[in-house]
Amino acid sequence: MTTAAAQAPAPGKLEFKDDYTPAEAERVIRNSKGLPVGVRPKMVWTWKKALLWAAIAIVCACGWAILAVSPWAVFSIGMTIPIALIMGCYQRFLRPGRVIETTLLGFVLLVIGIIIANPSVKVPDLTELASTSTGPTFSGNPFPFLFITIACGALSGFHGAVSSGLTPKAVEKENQIRMIGYGSMLVESFTAVIALIAAITISQGVYFSTNMSAAQITAASGVSISATSTPGEQADAAVKAVESMKVSDIEGNQMQVTWDSVDENGAAKTHEGAAALEQAAADIGETSIVSRTGGATTFAMGMANFLKSYLGGHDSMAFWYHFAIMFEALFILTTVDNGTRVARYQIGEMLGNVRKLKKFADPTWKPGNIITTLIATALWGGLLWMGVSDANGGINAMVPIFGISNQLLAAACFVLITVCVAKMGYWKHLWIPVVPLVWDIAVTFTADFQKIFGPLSYFTTASKNQAQIDSGELAGEALTNAKAALSNAYLDGVLSVFFLVMMGVFVVVGIVVVARTFAAGKYGAETTSEEPFVESQWFAPSSLVATALEKKVQREYSAKLHELVRNGQAAA
């Protein structure tokens, strides 16, 4: 045997030569078993790091120039950095890797704030608007549109189809999926409850003044207002619109526009009428709150209203208002992030179907990832730019169909689940996805049908806008707004038809697949595209806190694993 052959390690055996220098040995991080699990960082200057720090310096210089003129930028950075540090330290030192706990921490603090503040409800259970379909904040009967309104907090197609970038990082084992998936939707529903609390704890008149569009206020008050109207003109018109609604408050009296604040001496005072809207805007650091539709302003006002009652007092209301706005913005950013990621995958798969572009279907091809990411961001960025440059265009044109489209996507998710359950042969559990599927289809298809046909349809709205334009009575900004509303109504109508047809076909296909599966009598994973079953080799609790039984199982697992390792070492 040669010397080289004698020195070669046996098959399957690795040799290690301890040639660490004293400085390197000090940087090696070892666990309790003596295994190396990491290396302490050491600052070594390279040209790459020099360029990085130069880029950071340039960004800081630009940021300093922006901070000098933007209170919003100061607030955002001043709040984001401390929150990020607190969350990072919590995950790094207190509870390493506990991403879910960090997420829940904010909700726990929010609940504590609501309990301590104990805000009073200022809206009755039912108003005269419950028996009408004329609005003002939306037109239509409670069924189906009430369920479309709240469904984003209880049933979200986007969440069902896209889930979250956090989900695969949070799931360790299959038995944790129920806690992560179902638990996340419970938290989402909990967020909707908080939003309702925020909305019903502010003045009823202020709520309607904030959530009626300029066109609705103009129609109800008889006073024409627009985005260029002065805050005083907007407030006067909003008060007239509220007074014309003939809606009772929680005490049974005619609804009024009121706002609880302080006077110039700091004493408590209830402002009424236009002064209430102007004082509310001043309290939260805005010029006007009239016609701030979409719910973001209402949610932030409600949050600020009860947070200031125990954290900072009246003078802190503007701070908490902008904090709540930033809270909502971070929610939107995660949605955009996940949507962009999924759109990138879909664009890559679509381009990959072209013969000369098959490489785009490979998710590991970096040039393709960059190109598809640019396309996805350009699409939503274009909508954002149009919405900023044109108050009536861009993303604002599609807001009215967001709720219906989101719940139609939820129906698609239920159809997929129903098909999977049927193919796996779990017939006695088939009712679990079928029941909410039937309800979701009944609600969303009815709403979509009414928005396509009848007096509530987008096409009826378009006809009214066309009639106004043809009458020749409109000019200037009013004419421009009417033309924008006309094009938006046609766009929403066409998209509603497209969504309804596509979802109708999807549901029919799902029913056909389930029927064929039942007729064929072949069930199991082999009839699906599901990955083959792989037996688990390790144990983890199914929830955030292990139960008593899970702790026993964990001790048994650890003992047996140690025994297996020891026996394996002895056999080697």
N, C-alpha and C positions, 0 to 999 in steps of 0.2 A: 504493500500500500504506500502510495506516495505521501510526502509530507503535507501537500495541499489537500489531498483527500482526507488525511487524518484530522486536519484542522477545520474541515467543513462541518457546519452544524447538522444534526440529524433532521430528517424531514419533519416539518411541523413544529420545530423548535426554534425560538428566536433567542439570539444572544445579545447582551448589552454590556458595553464597556463603560464603566464609570469614569469618564474623563472630563467631568465638570471642573471648571475653575472655581475657586472659592466665591468669587463674585456671582458666577452663574448659579452655583448651588444655593446661594441665599435667595435668588429670585424664583426658584422653583417652588410652587405651591403644592403641598401634599395633603391628602385627606387622612383620616384617622387610621387607615390601614397602611399608610405609607406610600400609596400610589400617587404619582404625579398627576395633578388635575388642572394645572394652569401655570402661567408664568407672570410674575409681577411686571408691569410695564416699566420701561426705562426710556427717558427722553434722549433721543439721539437725533441731532440735526442733520437733515439731508436736504437736497435741493427740492425734493417733492414737498417736504414739510414747510420749507421756506416759501414756496409758491402758495401753499395752502394758507399760511398765516398772512401773506400779502393780500390774498383774496379776501380773507376775513377782515383785514384792516380797511380795504376798500368798501366792503359792505357796511362796516361800522361807520365809516365817514358819510356814506350815503344815508344811513339810518339816522345819524345825528342831525343831518340837514332836514330830514323829514320830521323828526321828533320836535324840532324847533317850531314847527308850524302846525302840527297835528296833535291835538289832545287825545284823539282816538288811538293814534299809534302809541302814545305814551302809556295810556291805560292798558292797551292790549299787551305790550311788552312787559309792563310792570306787573300784570297779573299772570300772564302766561308762564313767565320764567319761574316765579316762586311756586306755582302750582305744579309745574313740570318737575322741579327739584324735589318737592315733597313726595310726589308720586314715585319718582325715581328712587329716592332714599327708602321709601316704604318697601318697594319691590327688591331693592338691593340688600338692605340690612335687616329690616324688621321681619318681612315675610318674603324671602327670595323666590322669585318666579310666580308669585300669586297675582297674576294679572287681573283675574276676576274680582278679587277682593278690593283691589285699587279702584276698579270701575264702580263697584257697589258702594265704596266709601262716600262718593259724591252724593249718591241717592240717599244714603243714611243721613248725611248732614242736612239734606233738603227736607227730609221727613221730620227731623228734629226741629228744624226751623218752622215748619208749618204747625207742628204741635205746640211749640212755645208761643208763636204769634197768635194762634187760635183766631184766624180772621173770620169775620161774620159774613154770611151769605147775603147778597143784596139782590138776588134774582129769584122770582117765584118759581115753583116747580113747573107750572104751565102758564103760558101767557095766551093772549088772544091770537097770537101768530100761529099757535099749534093747530088751529082749525082752518087756517087759510093757506093759500099757496102762492101768495103774491110777494113774499120776501119779508123784509127788505134785504137782509144779508145774503139770502139765496132764495130762489123761487122753486116751488115744488112742495109736495106733501111730505109729512114726516117719514112715510114709507114711499119710496126707498131711500130718500136722500139723507135722512138722519143717520142711517147706518153706513152710508158712504162717508159721511162726515167723520164719524168716530172710528171707522174701521182701520184707519192707519195706526191706531193705537192698539187694536185687538187682532187685526187680520191684515197683514202686509205682504203682498205678492213679491215686492222687491226683496224683503228679508227672506222669504221662503225660497226664492230662486237664486239669490246671490249669497245669502247668509252674511258672513262678515270675514274680513281678513284676520280677525282675532280667533275665529272658531277653530281652525286647525291647530293653532298654538295653545288653545285651552283644553282640547280633548286629548287625554292620555290613553284612554281605553274606550272600547265601544259602550261599556255600561255607563259612561259619563255623558253620552250624547243627549239623553233626556234632560239632564240637569242643564247642560249648556244650551241646547236648542229651545226646549220648552221654557226653561227658566229665563232665557233672554227675551222671549216674547212676553212673558209675564212682566219683566222689567219695562219693556216697551209699553205695555198696557198701563203700567203704573205711571209712566211718564205722561200718558194721555190723561190719567186721573188728575195728576198735578196740574196739567194745563187747564182742565176744567175748573179746578179749584181757583187757579189764578184768574180765570175769566169771570167767575160768578162772585168774586169778592171785590170787584171794582164797581163803580156806579153803573147802573143799567143804562142811563143816558149816555155816559161816556163810552160804554161798550159799543153801542150802536153808532155813535158819532165816529168812532175809530174804524169800525168794520164795514160801514157802508161806502161804496165807491162814490166817486164824484158824480157820476151819472145818476146813481140812485138818490143821492142827496139833492141833486138838481130837480129830479122828478118829484120828490116828496115835498120839497120846500118851495118850488117855483122860482128859486134863485139860482142862476147859472154860476157854477164855480169850476175851476180847473186847477191844475198844478201851479199855474202862475198867479192865482188869486192870493191876496194877502192873508196872513193868519187870522186877522180879524174878520175878513169877509168869509173865510171858510168856517170859522166858529159860529158866526151869526146864521149862516145857511144851515149848518148842522143842527143847531138848536131848533130852528123852525121845522126841520125835517123830523126831529124826534117828537116835537109837540104835535105834529100832524098824524102821528102813527096811532094814537088812541090806544096805547098799551098800558096796562096797570103795572105798578111796581109791587114789591113783596108785601106791602101793607094795603094793597087794593086801591091806591090812589093813582092818578095820572102820572105816568113816568116823567121824571124831570132830569135835566142834566145837572148833576151836583158833583162836587169833589171836596173831600176832607183834606184840608191843608192848614196853613198858618197865615196870620196876617203879617204886616210889616214889623210888628213888635214881637213876633214869635209866639203869639197866643193862638190856640186852636180856633179854626174858623172853617165853616162850610161855604164854599163858593158855589154860586148858582149861575145857570145860563152860559152865555159866551165867556164870562169871566172864569167859570169852572174849567172850560177847555183850555183857556190861555194859562191858567195857573197850573193845571196838570202838565202842560207842555213845559212850563218853566221849571217845575219840580224835577222833571226827569232829564232836563238839559236839552230839550228839543224846541224848535220854533213853532211846531204845530203837530197835533196828533190826529187831526181830522183826516178821514179817508186813508188811514194807514192799514189797508186790508192785508190779508194773508195770515194773520194770527200772531206774527212775531212780536209786534208792538204790544198787543193785548197781553200775551204771556209775560213779557218783560215787565210791563206795568204792574201786573198782579204780583209777580215775584218781588219786585222792588217794594210794593206796598206793604207786604207783611214782613219782609226781611228788615226793613228799616225800623220796624216797630220794636225790635230787640237787639239790633246790631247797628249802632251808629246814629239812630234818631232820624229826624226829618231831613237834616242836611246831607245825609248819606244816600238819599233816595236816587239821585242821579247816578251815583256810583253803582248801586245795585242794579239799576236799570241797564246800564251798559255792561255790567257783568253778566246779566241774563242774556243780553243780545249776543255777547261773545260765547256764552254757553250754547246757544242755538247755532251759532256759526260753526262751532266745532262739530256739532252733530251733522251739519250739512257737509262739512269737509270730509268726514268719514264716508258719507254716502257717495260723494263725488269720487273719492279714491276707489271705492269698491266698484262703482259703475264704470270708471275708466279702465280698471283692471279687466273686468269681464268683457267690456267692449273691445279691448285690445285682443283678447283671445278669439272673440267672434270674428273680428276683422281679419285676423291671421288665418283662421279656418276658411273664411269665405275666399280670400285671395289664394289660399292653397288649392282651391278647386280649379284654378286656371293652370293650364299645362305648364306654362313658362314661369309660374310663380309658386310652384309646389313647395319651395323652401320656406315660404311664410307659415306653412302649417307646422313647422318644427318649432316648438316653444323654446328650444335651447339656442336658436339662431339669434344672436344679439342684434345684428343689423335689422332683422325683421321685427324684433321686439321694439326697437327704437322707432322704426317707421310707423308701426301700428299704434304705438303710444302717442306719437305726434298727431296721427289722424284722429284718434279718440279725443285727445285734449282740444284739438282744433274744432271739433264738432260742438262740444259743450262750451268751449271758449267763444265760438262764434255766436251762439245763442246768448251768452252773457254779454258780449259786446253789443249785440242788437238791443238787448234789454236796457243797457245803460244809455246808449245813444238815442233810443226811441222808447219813451215810457209806455207806449202802447204795443210794442212789438217784441220780437225775440222770445225769450222764455216766458214773458208775461202772457203771450198768446196761448200758451199751452197749460197754464196753471189750472184753468177750469176743468180740464179733462184728466188731471193728475189722479184724483181720487178714484174715478171709474176705472182708468187704465190700470192702476195699482191693484184694485180688487179683481179685475179680470185676469191679471197675472197670477193672483192668488188662486183663482179657479183652475188655472192651468197647472199649478203645483198640486192641487188636490186631485186633478185627473191623473197626473203622473203617479201619485201615491196610490190611488185606487188601482191602477193598472199593475203596479209592482206588488201590491198586496194580493191581488187576484192571481198573478202568475206564480207567486210563492205558495199558493194554495191555502192561504189563511182566510177562508171564506167566512168563518164565524166572527172575524174581526173586520170584515169589509165595511160594515156599517159605520165604523169610526171615521174614515175619510169621506164616506158617501153623504152622511148627514150634513156636515158643514159645506160640502160641495153643492148640495141641492140648495141650501140657504144662500150661499154666495152667488150662485147662478141666478136665483130668483131676484135677489136684490140688484145685482149689477146689470143683468140683462134688462130688467124693468127700467132702471135708471137710464141706461144707454138708449133704450128704445124711445123713452120720453124725450131725450135730448136730440133724437133724430126726427121724430114725428110729433106733431101736435103743437100746442101753443108755447111749450117750454123749449122747443127745439132750437138748435143753433141756426137752422135755416130760416125759421120764423124771425129770429132776431136779425138775421142778415137782411131779410125782406123789409123789416122796419127801418133799418139803417139806410137801405137803398132808397126807401120812400122819402126819408128826411133829406138825403142828398139831392134827389130829383126835385124836391119842392123848391129849392133855391133859397130857402130861408136861412141856411147856414153859411157862415163865412169865417175866414181866418182860422183860428185854432179849433173852433167848433167843427168846421168842415174837415179839417185834418184828422181830428179825433174820430169823427164819424166814418171816414174812409178806412182808418185803421181798424175800427171796430167791425166794419164790414168784412175786411179780409180775414181778421181773426176768427169771426164767426164761421165763415166758410171753411177755414182751415180746421177748426175744432170739429165742425160737422163731418167733413170728409174723413178725418182721423177716427171719429166715433164710429162711422160706418165700417171702416177698415178693421178696427178692433173687434167690433161685434161679429163681423163675418169670419174673421180668423179664429176667434175663440169658439164660435159656433161649430166650425169645421173641426177644431181641436177636440171639442167635447164629443162630437159624433164619432170621430176616430177612436177616442178612448173607450166609448161604449162598445164599438165594434170589436176592439181588441179584447175587452173583458168577456164579451159573448163568445168569441171564438176560443178563448182560453177555456171557458167553462165547457164548451162543446167538445173540445179536443181531449179534455181530461188529463192533460199533462202539466204538472206543476213542478216547482223547485227552481233552484238557482241555475240549473242548466238551461232553463227556458228564458233566462234573462241575460243581460250583459254584466251582471254583478260579478265582482272578483271572487275567485274560489275561496272557500273558507280556510282560514289559517288559525290553527290552535294557538291561543295565547300562552306565552312563556313567563309572564310576570304578573304581579298583583298590584292594584292601585285602588283606593276607595272610590266609590261612585259619586261622592259629593264633596263639598268643601271641607266638611268635618266628618271623619270616620266614625261610624257607629261602633257600639261595644262589640258586636259580632265581627265587624270588619277589622277591628283591632286584634281580636283573637286570630282571625285568619291571617293577618299581616305577620303576627309573631310566628305562627306555624310556617308560613311561607319563608320567612327569613331563616328560621332554623333548618328547614329542609334544604333551602338553597345553599346554606353554609355547609351542610353535610354533603350535598352533591359536589360542591367545589372541592371540599377536602378529600372526598373519595376519588375525584378525578385527578387531583394532584398526587394522591398516593399511587393510583394506578399508573400515572405517567412516570 
